[in-house]
Amino acid sequence: MSTGARWVLRLEVCLRIAVYALVLVISSGARSVDANARSQSCGPLQEIASLTMSVLPDGSRVSVPLIINGKPVNLLVDTGTGMSSLTKPAAAMLHVRKRSSPAVHLVDKDGMKVNGYYIVDSFQLGKLTAKDIPFLQDIGDEDTRIGGAMGPDLMVRYDVEMDFGQERLSYFSQDHCPAHILHWSSDAVTQVPISIRERARDYPPAMLPSGSLDLPSGILEGMIARAGASILGTDIRTKVMLDGHEFTANIDTGLVNSTINSKAAQDYFGVKLEERKADAPQAQPDQPAATGVEAVIVTASRQQHRFHNLTFGGVTVVNPLFIVKPVPMGVRRAGDPASPDITIGMNVLRKLHLYFAFGERMLYVSASSVRPQ
């Protein structure tokens, strides 16, 4: 789990959070990048922002520097958070306005209602700027190293490249021909379709208040459109092959270790979730198995299993390590598309070079240019 709780936003009144414009404005000129095998009719790939990634002490996750209300802050790069968030200390330091309304419900991953959200007066990501951007209130374990999480809501209007080898996060214009994105050197690049799934469908759908019919038609249309907007509470998903079985997987850069739910592990691979003994020792640091060796390791409440191959199209990660995550029996069904059986975390993603072409709904994947430490 990343530093921020996983959220879904359910809107029931027309507040500023319901009508904000997420599209960021380019504040200075974009840089042209030559792409290999490009059609002359497509023109150059336009890079419009580039940020330096900083690796967090966990050795996997990364943060990037942003400017909020004129002050610098580091946010976790978290494709699994659904919507961007700020911690309470960061919001206080940045003088961010807090809002709370009984008609606006933030629902955490366990279905618990949380009140409170923030409105950022000004926001800057490299050369991109915006105003009046909503952030969720992060009430999870507060990490002083970062001020919150940057989620897909601040990504999906652009193409986003994550070069973990060079520790660069770059934004590109979506105004290019399909598949004409390759500007880095690699032996092989594969592409796999992605979906941007509304997490709100996992919970009761957004409802409009009974008095909404008395509102002007323009406001009512905005409420309906925003209540169903795919950028509010989303997961980025793609198809992968894990040891010969196809899965839909969440791509989560805010998660340290990849996970597979215990029912899927048992149903597809015969990996049973071991029960803890009463006299078991205290939790110890994870001890990954040697390369090429299958192993199951139990550390307190976490059980690990090393698989043989995890494949994205034509790119394969060998011997990936997964946490076997307990799931309440009967609540989630293995293979249920509403809740993917596996989530790909940074222990795998840091070995890759990722280009999210959100306009194409495509993820381009190659091996990382530098082997991560």
C-alpha positions as CSV (number, residue, x, y, z in Angstrom):
1,M,0.0,0.0,0.0
2,S,1.3,3.5,-0.8
3,T,1.6,6.4,1.6
4,G,-1.9,7.6,0.7
5,A,-5.1,5.7,1.3
6,R,-6.7,4.5,-1.9
7,W,-9.7,6.6,-2.6
8,V,-12.8,7.0,-4.7
9,L,-14.7,10.3,-4.9
10,R,-18.5,10.4,-4.8
11,L,-20.0,13.8,-5.6
12,E,-23.5,14.8,-4.6
13,V,-23.5,18.6,-4.9
14,C,-22.1,21.1,-7.3
15,L,-19.0,22.4,-5.4
16,R,-15.8,23.8,-6.9
17,I,-14.4,20.3,-6.7
18,A,-17.1,19.2,-9.1
19,V,-16.4,21.7,-11.8
20,Y,-12.7,22.3,-11.7
21,A,-10.6,22.3,-15.0
22,L,-7.9,19.7,-14.7
23,V,-6.2,20.5,-18.0
24,L,-2.9,22.1,-17.1
25,V,-1.6,25.1,-19.1
26,I,1.8,25.1,-20.7
27,S,3.6,28.1,-19.3
28,S,6.6,28.0,-21.7
29,G,7.7,26.4,-25.0
30,A,7.7,22.7,-25.5
31,R,10.9,20.8,-26.6
32,S,10.9,18.7,-29.7
33,V,12.3,15.2,-29.4
34,D,13.3,13.2,-32.5
35,A,11.6,9.7,-32.6
36,N,12.9,6.7,-34.4
37,A,11.0,5.4,-37.4
38,R,8.7,8.4,-37.4
39,S,6.4,9.2,-40.3
40,Q,7.1,12.7,-41.7
41,S,3.4,13.6,-41.4
42,C,3.4,13.1,-37.6
43,G,5.9,15.9,-36.7
44,P,8.1,15.8,-33.6
45,L,7.2,14.4,-30.2
46,Q,6.6,17.3,-27.9
47,E,8.0,17.1,-24.5
48,I,6.3,19.7,-22.3
49,A,7.7,18.9,-18.8
50,S,10.4,16.9,-17.2
51,L,11.1,16.2,-13.6
52,T,13.9,14.5,-11.6
53,M,12.8,11.4,-9.6
54,S,14.1,10.9,-6.2
55,V,14.2,7.3,-4.8
56,L,12.7,7.0,-1.4
57,P,14.5,5.2,1.4
58,D,12.5,2.0,0.7
59,G,14.7,1.7,-2.4
60,S,11.8,1.3,-4.8
61,R,9.2,4.1,-4.8
62,V,10.0,7.6,-6.2
63,S,8.9,11.2,-5.6
64,V,9.1,14.3,-7.8
65,P,9.3,18.0,-6.9
66,L,6.2,20.1,-7.6
67,I,5.3,23.7,-6.7
68,I,2.0,24.2,-4.8
69,N,0.9,27.7,-3.7
70,G,4.4,28.9,-4.6
71,K,6.3,26.5,-2.4
72,P,8.2,23.3,-3.3
73,V,6.9,20.0,-2.2
74,N,7.8,16.4,-3.0
75,L,4.9,14.1,-4.0
76,L,5.0,10.3,-4.4
77,V,4.5,9.2,-8.0
78,D,1.5,6.9,-7.4
79,T,-0.5,5.5,-10.3
80,G,-2.5,3.4,-7.9
81,T,-3.8,6.2,-5.7
82,G,-6.7,7.1,-8.1
83,M,-6.6,10.8,-7.2
84,S,-3.8,13.0,-5.9
85,S,-3.6,13.8,-2.2
86,L,-1.8,15.9,0.4
87,T,-0.9,15.0,3.9
88,K,-2.0,17.3,6.8
89,P,1.5,18.6,7.6
90,A,2.1,19.4,3.9
91,A,-1.3,21.2,3.5
92,A,-0.5,23.3,6.6
93,M,3.0,24.2,5.3
94,L,1.6,25.1,1.9
95,H,-1.3,27.1,3.3
96,V,-3.8,25.0,1.3
97,R,-7.5,25.6,1.9
98,K,-9.4,22.8,3.6
99,R,-13.0,22.1,2.6
100,S,-15.5,19.9,4.3
101,S,-19.1,19.2,3.4
102,P,-21.6,16.6,4.4
103,A,-22.7,16.4,0.8
104,V,-19.2,15.4,-0.5
105,H,-18.0,11.9,0.4
106,L,-14.5,10.6,0.1
107,V,-14.6,6.8,0.5
108,D,-11.4,4.9,1.4
109,K,-10.5,1.5,0.1
110,D,-12.5,-0.2,2.9
111,G,-15.7,1.7,2.1
112,M,-15.4,4.1,5.1
113,K,-16.6,7.6,4.5
114,V,-14.1,10.4,5.1
115,N,-14.9,14.1,5.1
116,G,-12.5,16.8,4.1
117,Y,-10.5,17.7,1.0
118,Y,-8.2,20.5,-0.1
119,I,-8.3,23.1,-2.9
120,V,-4.9,24.2,-4.2
121,D,-4.8,27.8,-5.3
122,S,-1.9,27.4,-7.7
123,F,-0.1,24.3,-8.9
124,Q,3.0,23.9,-11.1
125,L,4.5,20.7,-12.5
126,G,7.6,21.6,-14.5
127,K,6.4,23.9,-17.2
128,L,2.7,23.1,-16.6
129,T,0.5,25.2,-14.4
130,A,-3.0,25.1,-13.1
131,K,-5.3,26.8,-10.5
132,D,-8.0,25.6,-8.1
133,I,-7.0,21.9,-8.2
134,P,-8.6,19.6,-5.6
135,F,-6.5,17.1,-3.6
136,L,-7.8,14.4,-1.3
137,Q,-6.9,14.6,2.3
138,D,-4.4,11.9,3.1
139,I,-5.2,10.5,6.5
140,G,-2.9,7.4,6.2
141,D,0.4,7.0,7.9
142,E,2.1,10.4,7.4
143,D,5.6,10.2,5.9
144,T,7.6,13.4,6.5
145,R,9.7,12.6,3.4
146,I,6.9,13.4,1.0
147,G,3.9,15.7,1.1
148,G,1.4,13.5,-0.5
149,A,0.8,11.6,-3.8
150,M,0.5,12.5,-7.4
151,G,-2.1,10.3,-9.0
152,P,-3.5,9.6,-12.5
153,D,-5.8,12.6,-12.3
154,L,-2.7,14.7,-12.9
155,M,-1.5,12.5,-15.7
156,V,-4.2,11.3,-18.0
157,R,-4.5,14.4,-20.1
158,Y,-0.9,13.8,-21.3
159,D,1.5,11.1,-22.2
160,V,3.7,10.3,-19.2
161,E,7.1,8.6,-19.4
162,M,8.7,7.0,-16.4
163,D,12.4,6.3,-17.0
164,F,13.4,4.7,-13.7
165,G,16.9,4.0,-15.0
166,Q,17.6,7.7,-15.7
167,E,15.3,8.7,-12.8
168,R,13.2,11.1,-15.1
169,L,9.5,11.6,-15.3
170,S,8.5,13.4,-18.4
171,Y,5.2,14.7,-19.8
172,F,4.5,14.8,-23.6
173,S,1.7,16.2,-25.7
174,Q,-0.8,13.6,-26.9
175,D,-0.8,15.3,-30.3
176,H,1.2,12.7,-32.2
177,C,0.5,9.7,-34.4
178,P,-0.2,6.4,-32.7
179,A,2.9,4.4,-31.7
180,H,5.2,7.3,-32.7
181,I,6.7,7.7,-29.2
182,L,10.0,5.9,-29.2
183,H,12.9,8.3,-28.5
184,W,15.0,6.2,-26.3
185,S,17.5,3.5,-27.1
186,S,16.3,0.0,-26.4
187,D,16.7,-3.5,-27.8
188,A,13.0,-4.1,-27.7
189,V,9.8,-2.1,-26.9
190,T,6.5,-3.8,-26.6
191,Q,3.0,-2.3,-26.3
192,V,0.0,-3.4,-24.3
193,P,-3.4,-1.9,-24.1
194,I,-4.4,-0.1,-20.9
195,S,-7.7,0.8,-19.4
196,I,-8.5,3.7,-17.1
197,R,-11.2,2.2,-15.0
198,E,-13.5,4.2,-12.8
199,R,-13.0,3.0,-9.3
200,A,-16.4,4.4,-8.3
201,R,-18.1,1.4,-9.8
202,D,-16.7,-0.7,-7.0
203,Y,-18.8,1.3,-4.6
204,P,-22.4,2.8,-4.7
205,P,-22.6,5.0,-7.8
206,A,-22.7,8.8,-7.5
207,M,-26.2,10.2,-6.8
208,L,-27.6,13.6,-7.3
209,P,-29.5,15.4,-4.4
210,S,-33.2,15.4,-4.6
211,G,-33.3,19.2,-5.1
212,S,-30.9,19.1,-8.1
213,L,-33.8,19.3,-10.6
214,D,-34.3,22.9,-9.5
215,L,-30.8,23.8,-10.6
216,P,-30.0,25.6,-13.9
217,S,-29.5,23.0,-16.7
218,G,-25.8,24.0,-17.2
219,I,-24.9,23.3,-13.6
220,L,-26.9,20.1,-13.5
221,E,-25.1,18.8,-16.7
222,G,-21.8,19.6,-15.1
223,M,-22.7,17.7,-12.0
224,I,-23.7,14.6,-14.0
225,A,-20.6,14.7,-16.2
226,R,-18.3,15.2,-13.3
227,A,-19.9,12.4,-11.2
228,G,-19.1,9.9,-13.9
229,A,-15.7,11.4,-14.9
230,S,-13.1,8.6,-15.4
231,I,-10.3,10.7,-13.9
232,L,-11.9,10.8,-10.4
233,G,-10.9,7.7,-8.6
234,T,-9.3,5.5,-11.3
235,D,-7.1,2.4,-11.7
236,I,-4.6,1.9,-14.6
237,R,-5.0,-1.7,-15.7
238,T,-3.4,-3.9,-18.4
239,K,-3.2,-7.6,-19.4
240,V,-0.2,-9.6,-18.3
241,M,0.9,-13.2,-18.3
242,L,2.1,-14.7,-15.0
243,D,3.6,-18.2,-15.4
244,G,1.3,-19.0,-18.3
245,H,-1.9,-17.5,-16.9
246,E,-3.5,-14.3,-18.2
247,F,-4.4,-11.7,-15.6
248,T,-5.8,-8.2,-15.5
249,A,-3.3,-6.2,-13.3
250,N,-3.3,-2.9,-11.7
251,I,-0.1,-0.8,-12.4
252,D,0.8,0.8,-9.1
253,T,3.9,2.9,-8.7
254,G,3.0,3.7,-5.1
255,L,3.3,0.0,-4.1
256,V,6.7,-1.3,-3.0
257,N,6.1,-5.0,-3.7
258,S,3.7,-6.7,-6.2
259,T,0.8,-8.6,-4.8
260,I,-1.4,-11.5,-5.7
261,N,-4.6,-12.3,-3.7
262,S,-4.5,-15.6,-1.9
263,K,-7.5,-17.2,-3.7
264,A,-5.9,-16.6,-7.1
265,A,-2.6,-17.9,-5.9
266,Q,-4.2,-21.1,-4.7
267,D,-6.7,-21.5,-7.6
268,Y,-4.2,-20.9,-10.4
269,F,-0.8,-22.0,-8.9
270,G,-1.6,-24.2,-6.0
271,V,0.1,-21.8,-3.6
272,K,-1.7,-22.0,-0.3
273,L,-1.6,-19.2,2.3
274,E,0.2,-20.5,5.3
275,E,-1.3,-20.0,8.7
276,R,0.8,-18.3,11.3
277,K,1.7,-20.3,14.4
278,A,1.1,-18.7,17.8
279,D,4.8,-19.1,18.8
280,A,6.1,-17.7,15.5
281,P,9.0,-15.3,15.7
282,Q,8.7,-11.5,15.1
283,A,8.7,-10.2,11.6
284,Q,12.1,-10.2,9.9
285,P,13.2,-8.3,6.8
286,D,12.2,-9.9,3.5
287,Q,14.7,-12.5,2.3
288,P,14.2,-12.9,-1.5
289,A,15.0,-16.2,-2.9
290,A,18.1,-16.6,-5.1
291,T,17.7,-16.1,-8.9
292,G,15.9,-19.1,-10.5
293,V,14.8,-20.6,-7.2
294,E,11.2,-21.1,-6.3
295,A,10.6,-20.2,-2.6
296,V,7.8,-19.4,-0.2
297,I,8.8,-17.2,2.7
298,V,6.5,-16.3,5.6
299,T,7.4,-13.1,7.5
300,A,4.8,-12.3,10.2
301,S,1.6,-11.5,8.3
302,R,3.3,-11.4,4.9
303,Q,3.9,-14.5,2.7
304,Q,6.0,-14.2,-0.5
305,H,6.1,-16.4,-3.6
306,R,8.6,-16.1,-6.4
307,F,7.2,-16.9,-9.8
308,H,9.1,-17.8,-13.0
309,N,7.9,-15.2,-15.5
310,L,5.8,-12.0,-15.7
311,T,5.2,-10.9,-19.3
312,F,4.0,-7.5,-20.7
313,G,3.5,-8.3,-24.4
314,G,7.0,-9.0,-25.6
315,V,8.9,-8.0,-22.5
316,T,9.4,-10.5,-19.6
317,V,10.5,-10.0,-16.1
318,V,12.1,-13.2,-14.8
319,N,11.6,-14.5,-11.3
320,P,9.3,-11.8,-10.0
321,L,8.6,-11.8,-6.3
322,F,4.9,-11.4,-5.1
323,I,3.3,-10.9,-1.7
324,V,0.4,-13.4,-1.3
325,K,-2.3,-11.1,0.1
326,P,-5.1,-12.6,2.2
327,V,-8.6,-11.8,0.9
328,P,-11.9,-12.4,2.8
329,M,-13.4,-15.5,1.3
330,G,-16.7,-14.8,-0.5
331,V,-16.1,-11.0,-0.7
332,R,-13.9,-11.0,-3.8
333,R,-14.0,-13.8,-6.5
334,A,-10.7,-14.8,-8.2
335,G,-10.7,-13.4,-11.6
336,D,-13.4,-10.8,-10.8
337,P,-12.7,-7.9,-13.2
338,A,-13.9,-5.4,-10.6
339,S,-11.0,-6.3,-8.4
340,P,-7.8,-7.6,-10.2
341,D,-6.1,-10.6,-8.7
342,I,-2.7,-9.0,-9.0
343,T,-1.1,-5.6,-8.6
344,I,2.3,-4.8,-10.2
345,G,4.4,-2.8,-7.8
346,M,7.8,-1.1,-7.9
347,N,9.9,-4.2,-7.3
348,V,8.9,-5.1,-10.9
349,L,8.3,-1.7,-12.4
350,R,11.7,-0.2,-11.5
351,K,13.2,-2.8,-13.9
352,L,11.3,-1.3,-16.8
353,H,11.0,1.8,-18.9
354,L,7.4,2.9,-19.1
355,Y,5.6,5.2,-21.5
356,F,1.9,5.7,-20.7
357,A,0.2,6.9,-24.0
358,F,-3.0,7.7,-22.3
359,G,-4.5,9.2,-25.4
360,E,-4.0,5.9,-27.2
361,R,-4.9,3.9,-24.1
362,M,-1.6,2.1,-24.6
363,L,1.4,1.3,-22.4
364,Y,4.9,1.0,-24.1
365,V,7.4,-1.1,-22.1
366,S,11.1,-1.8,-22.5
367,A,13.9,-2.9,-20.2
368,S,15.2,-0.1,-18.0
369,S,18.3,1.6,-19.5
370,V,20.2,1.3,-16.2
371,R,19.9,-1.6,-13.9
372,P,18.2,-0.4,-10.7
373,Q,20.2,-0.7,-7.4
